[in-house]
Amino acid sequence: MKQLGTALLLSFFLLGTTSCREKTTAEKVEDGIEEVGEELEDAGEAVEEEVEDATDGN
C-alpha cells in the first residue's frame, strides 16, 4: 500500500512539473501562425460585412 501511495505521489509530481515547462520554438511558431490565421479570418469577415453594407444601400 505504501508503494502505491508513493507511485501516485510521484506521478502527480511528474505531471505537475511537465505541464509547467516553457514552450518550444516550434510551439511558439505554431501559436503565432494560428494567431495570424485568426486575425486574417477576422479581417476577411470585416471586409465581407463592409461590402454587404455598401451594396445594401444601392
Distance bins in CASP14 RR format, pairs under 12 A and 6 or more apart:
PFRMAT RR
TARGET T0000
AUTHOR 0000-0000-0000
RMODE 2
METHOD distances of the structure
MODEL  1
1 7 0 0 0 0 0 1 0 0 0 0 0
1 8 0 0 0 0 0 1 0 0 0 0 0
2 8 0 0 0 0 0 1 0 0 0 0 0
2 9 0 0 0 0 0 1 0 0 0 0 0
3 9 0 0 0 0 0 1 0 0 0 0 0
3 10 0 0 0 0 0 1 0 0 0 0 0
4 10 0 0 0 0 0 1 0 0 0 0 0
4 11 0 0 0 0 0 1 0 0 0 0 0
5 11 0 0 0 0 1 0 0 0 0 0 0
5 12 0 0 0 0 1 0 0 0 0 0 0
5 13 0 0 0 0 0 1 0 0 0 0 0
6 12 0 0 0 0 0 1 0 0 0 0 0
6 13 0 0 0 0 0 1 0 0 0 0 0
7 13 0 0 0 0 0 1 0 0 0 0 0
7 14 0 0 0 0 0 1 0 0 0 0 0
8 14 0 0 0 0 0 1 0 0 0 0 0
8 15 0 0 0 0 0 1 0 0 0 0 0
9 15 0 0 0 0 0 1 0 0 0 0 0
9 16 0 0 0 0 0 1 0 0 0 0 0
10 16 0 0 0 0 0 1 0 0 0 0 0
10 17 0 0 0 0 0 1 0 0 0 0 0
11 17 0 0 0 0 0 1 0 0 0 0 0
11 18 0 0 0 0 0 1 0 0 0 0 0
12 18 0 0 0 0 0 1 0 0 0 0 0
12 19 0 0 0 0 0 1 0 0 0 0 0
13 19 0 0 0 0 0 1 0 0 0 0 0
13 20 0 0 0 0 0 1 0 0 0 0 0
14 20 0 0 0 0 0 1 0 0 0 0 0
14 21 0 0 0 0 0 1 0 0 0 0 0
15 21 0 0 0 0 0 1 0 0 0 0 0
21 27 0 0 0 0 1 0 0 0 0 0 0
22 28 0 0 0 0 1 0 0 0 0 0 0
23 29 0 0 0 0 1 0 0 0 0 0 0
23 30 0 0 0 0 1 0 0 0 0 0 0
23 31 1 0 0 1 0 0 0 0 0 0 0
23 32 0 0 0 0 0 1 0 0 0 0 0
24 30 0 0 0 0 1 0 0 0 0 0 0
24 31 0 0 0 0 0 1 0 0 0 0 0
25 31 0 0 0 0 0 1 0 0 0 0 0
25 32 0 0 0 0 0 1 0 0 0 0 0
26 32 0 0 0 0 0 1 0 0 0 0 0
26 33 0 0 0 0 0 1 0 0 0 0 0
27 33 0 0 0 0 0 1 0 0 0 0 0
27 34 0 0 0 0 0 1 0 0 0 0 0
28 34 0 0 0 0 0 1 0 0 0 0 0
28 35 0 0 0 0 0 1 0 0 0 0 0
29 35 0 0 0 0 0 1 0 0 0 0 0
29 36 0 0 0 0 0 1 0 0 0 0 0
30 36 0 0 0 0 0 1 0 0 0 0 0
30 37 0 0 0 0 0 1 0 0 0 0 0
31 37 0 0 0 0 0 1 0 0 0 0 0
31 38 0 0 0 0 0 1 0 0 0 0 0
32 38 0 0 0 0 1 0 0 0 0 0 0
32 39 0 0 0 0 1 0 0 0 0 0 0
32 40 0 0 0 0 0 1 0 0 0 0 0
33 39 0 0 0 0 0 1 0 0 0 0 0
33 40 0 0 0 0 0 1 0 0 0 0 0
34 40 0 0 0 0 0 1 0 0 0 0 0
34 41 0 0 0 0 0 1 0 0 0 0 0
35 41 0 0 0 0 0 1 0 0 0 0 0
35 42 0 0 0 0 0 1 0 0 0 0 0
36 42 0 0 0 0 0 1 0 0 0 0 0
36 43 0 0 0 0 0 1 0 0 0 0 0
37 43 0 0 0 0 1 0 0 0 0 0 0
37 44 0 0 0 0 0 1 0 0 0 0 0
38 44 0 0 0 0 0 1 0 0 0 0 0
38 45 0 0 0 0 0 1 0 0 0 0 0
39 45 0 0 0 0 0 1 0 0 0 0 0
39 46 0 0 0 0 0 1 0 0 0 0 0
40 46 0 0 0 0 0 1 0 0 0 0 0
40 47 0 0 0 0 0 1 0 0 0 0 0
41 47 0 0 0 0 0 1 0 0 0 0 0
41 48 0 0 0 0 0 1 0 0 0 0 0
42 48 0 0 0 0 0 1 0 0 0 0 0
42 49 0 0 0 0 0 1 0 0 0 0 0
43 49 0 0 0 0 0 1 0 0 0 0 0
43 50 0 0 0 0 0 1 0 0 0 0 0
44 50 0 0 0 0 1 0 0 0 0 0 0
44 51 0 0 0 0 1 0 0 0 0 0 0
44 52 0 0 0 0 0 1 0 0 0 0 0
45 51 0 0 0 0 0 1 0 0 0 0 0
45 52 0 0 0 0 0 1 0 0 0 0 0
46 52 0 0 0 0 0 1 0 0 0 0 0
46 53 0 0 0 0 0 1 0 0 0 0 0
47 53 0 0 0 0 0 1 0 0 0 0 0
47 54 0 0 0 0 0 1 0 0 0 0 0
48 54 0 0 0 0 0 1 0 0 0 0 0
48 55 0 0 0 0 0 1 0 0 0 0 0
49 55 0 0 0 0 0 1 0 0 0 0 0
49 56 0 0 0 0 0 1 0 0 0 0 0
50 56 0 0 0 0 0 1 0 0 0 0 0
51 57 0 0 0 0 0 1 0 0 0 0 0
51 58 0 0 0 0 0 1 0 0 0 0 0
52 58 0 0 0 0 0 1 0 0 0 0 0
END
